[in-house]
Each structure stands twice: as structure tokens, then as C-alpha cells.
Amino acid sequence: METKNTPFTTGTFQKIWKKHFIPNKSINTFKFISGINFYKSAFLPLYFNAGKNLTKGNNYKIYDCADYKNKCYVVYDTLPHLNDASTDFLKDLGIYKSIQYPGFLINLDKFKTIDEYLLSTFSKNTRMKMRKFTKRLDICFNISTKMFFGGINKDEYEEVFDSFMILLKKRYQDKQISYNNMQPSEWNFYKEVAYPLILEKKASLFVVYDNKTPIAITYNYHTEDTLIDAITVFDIDYSKFNIGYVNNLKLLSWCFDNNLKTLDFSKGYFDYKKRMCTLEYNFEYHIIYDKKSVISKFIAFSYYNFLEFKTYLRSKKLDVKFHKITYFLKNKKHSKLYKEAQITKLETLPFSNDLLKIDIKENTNYHFLTKPVYDFLYLVVKSYNEIDIYKMKNENNTYIVSCDTLIQQVKFMQ
């Protein structure tokens, strides 16, 4: 099993991963297996692939060499759909395979253009909705995209990553759930490794902007002919425009324009992945062991059952409950992201003396108004510059949004 030009075995990726997660351990190679490097656990003859579960796909080949004797090896995120049929296991080498996560990808080489892909994948009604979302987003806002791949100014890189975390915090505060990639240990790794990998064309940042503000960001890894979506986030204030799908379509267009063969959404189930993919596959954790060693066999069997137990817990959605509990414990003082608002249609504007005109993009004190205003924009299909926003002077928490003959009152509940 082998992929070309994978970023996860590069010196850059493994050196930075080692610095953040195993600073006092060494990374080793073994002659019996290529494509994977390993580090040893503290006490047992048990080895894990470098990068562990922060890779987005591992593959390997087995060779006739006996340096696996009396040892056990765990390879996270193995991709069985890239299996090389010529790979044969040695007679004394055993393997357990534990299915851990679903994966989804689009085989781009089946299609000549993005329009051909859309025609093949979605119904006429769905295609019309996608075009509507994209068109309305472009009408209402000053939308542009930028792919950072092969080069990026360091200051701009820092700004994009700061925006990345802001959007992630916003997204998961709204969902009231914790997210592993936001943990300082993981996030600091991503922030340090992404920059050099972008310069090496092993990674990229795809950004959708409203004016100069990022509203959707995707961090990707690259192989020779594949883009792997590692982390995606969008500004939920734009959710009425189905910004997640719009972002994916814009990224897909970039892949077609650059002659890539695969857009891999990687591991984890989301509805959009299932709807957009042409292939569903599984991420497997492989446990390779010496069948002649009692200790190696015992470790492999025990670790395999540990992984299967984790799979069982996920099947019961206990992982989701766990992340909700950890979010609550860490954020007891955090309120929900959005205040409850009552939307009322008005026939006429209130008297001008009762109104104070405001600009929610220029004044961040009105950030809580952003979503109802953008929902209003979706309804009227006008540019942000063509609407008026007012604060009622004599009524607390009451605002007016108007465009032509459509007027809405937005009143936030106490």
C-alpha cells in the first residue's frame, strides 16, 4: 500500500510533530516495512506510527526482513482503498485491522469539468439551489477566494491562522461541543507545521473572503495528485447562504483548474461529505505483530480490543456526549453564541428622530446583529451597502433593518 508524495512522511512534518508530542523520544525506521516511521511506547515493545492520528492517511509495503521480531506495531489511519494487491504479509507476521472512521472522497478524474461532476452527482433541483446560494452570496457581499499553495507572506499567514481560530471558536461555541483540533497541543502543532509545508507544496490554505475578512478557511494536505481536506470552518453568520457548500464548490473548482485527480474529505462523517462524494471508504488502524512471540501476540490482541471498544462507544454516540460534557466543564461561564431574537415585519419605518443609523461591519459592538442582518440580506438579495440598519433610541435591544419596501424589526429578548 503506497501513496505518492505524501506529506506525512516528510522530514518537516515528522520533525515538528516530534517536537510537539514526543520531544524526548526518537523516530525509528524498520527494514521490514516502508512508508512508515515509528516511535516506541514507554514500557512495552509497542511502536506507533510517527504522526499517530494527526495524519490523514498512511500506507506501507512489507518486505522480507526479520527486524519485526518480538515487537508490535500500530499504524493509524491506513487507507484500504489504496491497497496494493502485490503486498503480501510474511508467514510469521500477523495483523489485526480495526475500522475506526468513515472516509469520503471525490474521484475527479471521472469528470472533465465541475459542471459534469455536478450533473452526475446532484439532482436538477439541488444544482439550482447550489447556484442560488453562490449567486446570492456574491451579490450580497464582496466575495473573493485565495489559495495559499507554494508561498505565503508570514504576516498574512499569521492573520489567516488567527482568523481560523476565531471562526473555530465561534462554530463550536454555537454547537456547544469541544473540538480536538482546538486543543492547544494540536493547534500549536498545526500552526507551526502548516507554514513550511505550504512553502513545500505539501499543504495549503484555501480562504474565502468577504472584503478582507476570512469567512471560510480550509487547511489541506497535498500529495502528487490529491488534495486532502484536513480542517474546514466557516463563519456561521453566513449559514443562510449555505456557506459550507459554497466553500466546497469553490475549492472543487480549484482542484479541477489544477488537474488534481482526487478531492479527499478525509475522516469523519458529515452530511455534505456523503452527498458530495463518489467513494465512501474506511480508515483502518492496523496492528502488526510477530506471530511467534507470545508477548507480541498478547499486546496486539489487547490493543485491537481496546480499539474495537472505542468503536463501540462511538456507535452509541458516547463520544459526542463526552465532547459536550467537556465543553460544559471548560466553559461554564460561556453563554450561547446568539441571543434570542424576535423578528417582526413592519409596514413603515419608525420616525427618523427615534432612529440611530449604525454599521455593524465598522462597529464590532454590534456583532450580535450580524446573523439576523445577513439572514435579511439573503431574503432581499441586495448588497450589504444597499441596506440600512438602525438602533431604536428609546427601546432597549431593538433594531431595524430595511431595504426598499421590506422592513424588519429585530428585538432581542432580555
C-alpha positions, 0 to 999 in steps of 0.5 A: 500500500503506497501513496505518492508524495505524501506529506506525512512522511516528510522530514518537516512534518515528522520533525515538528510533530516530534517536537510537539508530542514526543520531544524526548523520544526518537523516530525509528525506521524498520527494514521490514516495512516502508512508508512508515516511521515509528516511535516506541511506547514507554514500557512495552515493545509497542511502536506507533506510527510517527504522526499517530492520528494527526495524519490523514492517511498512511500506507506501507509495503512489507518486505522480507526482513526479520527486524519485526521480531518480538515487537508490535506495531500500530499504524493509524489511519491506513487507507484500504482503498489504496491497497496494493494487491502485490503486498503480501504479509510474511508467514510469521507476521500477523495483523489485526485491522480495526475500522475506526472512521468513515472516509469520503472522497471525490474521484475527479478524474471521472469528470472533465469539468465541475459542471459534469461532476455536478450533473452526475452527482446532484439532482436538477433541483439541488444544482439550482439551489447550489447556484442560488446560494453562490449567486446570492452570496456574491451579490450580497457581499464582496466575495473573493477566494485565495489559495495559499499553495507554494508561498505565503507572506508570514504576516498574512499567514499569521492573520489567516491562522488567527482568523481560523481560530476565531471562526473555530471558536465561534462554530463550536461555541454555537454547537456547544461541543469541544473540538480536538483540533482546538486543543492547544497541543494540536493547534500549536502543532498545526500552526507551526507545521502548516507554514513550511509545508505550504512553502513545500507544496505539501499543504495549503490554505484555501480562504474565502473572503468577504472584503478582507475578512476570512469567512471560510478557511480550509487547511489541506494536505497535498500529495502528487495528485490529491488534495486532502481536506484536513480542517474546514470552518466557516463563519456561521453568520453566513449559514443562510447562504449555505456557506459550507457548500459554497466553500466546497464548490469553490475549492472543487473548482480549484482542484479541477483548474489544477488537474488534481485527480482526487478531492479527499474529505478525509475522516469523519462523517458529515452530511455534505461529505456523503452527498458530495462524494463518489467513494465512501471508504474506511480508515483502518488502524492496523496492528502488526505483530510477530506471530511467534512471540507470545508477548507480541501476540498478547499486546496486539490482541489487547490493543485491537480490543481496546480499539474495537471498544472505542468503536463501540462507544462511538456507535452509541454516540458516547463520544459526542456526549463526552465532547459536550460534557467537556465543553460544559466543564471548560466553559461554564461561564460561556453563554450561547453564541446568539441571543434570542431574537424576535423578528417582526415585519413592519409596514413603515419605518419608525420616525427618523428622530427615534432612529440611530443609523449604525454599521455593524461591519465598522462597529464590532459592538454590534456583532450580535446583529450580524446573523439576523442582518445577513439572514435579511440580506439573503431574503432581499438579495441586495448588497450589504451597502444597499441596506440600512440598519438602525438602533431604536433610541428609546427601546432597549435591544431593538433594531431595524433593518430595511431595504426598499419596501421590506422592513424588519424589526429585530428585538432581542429578548432580555 
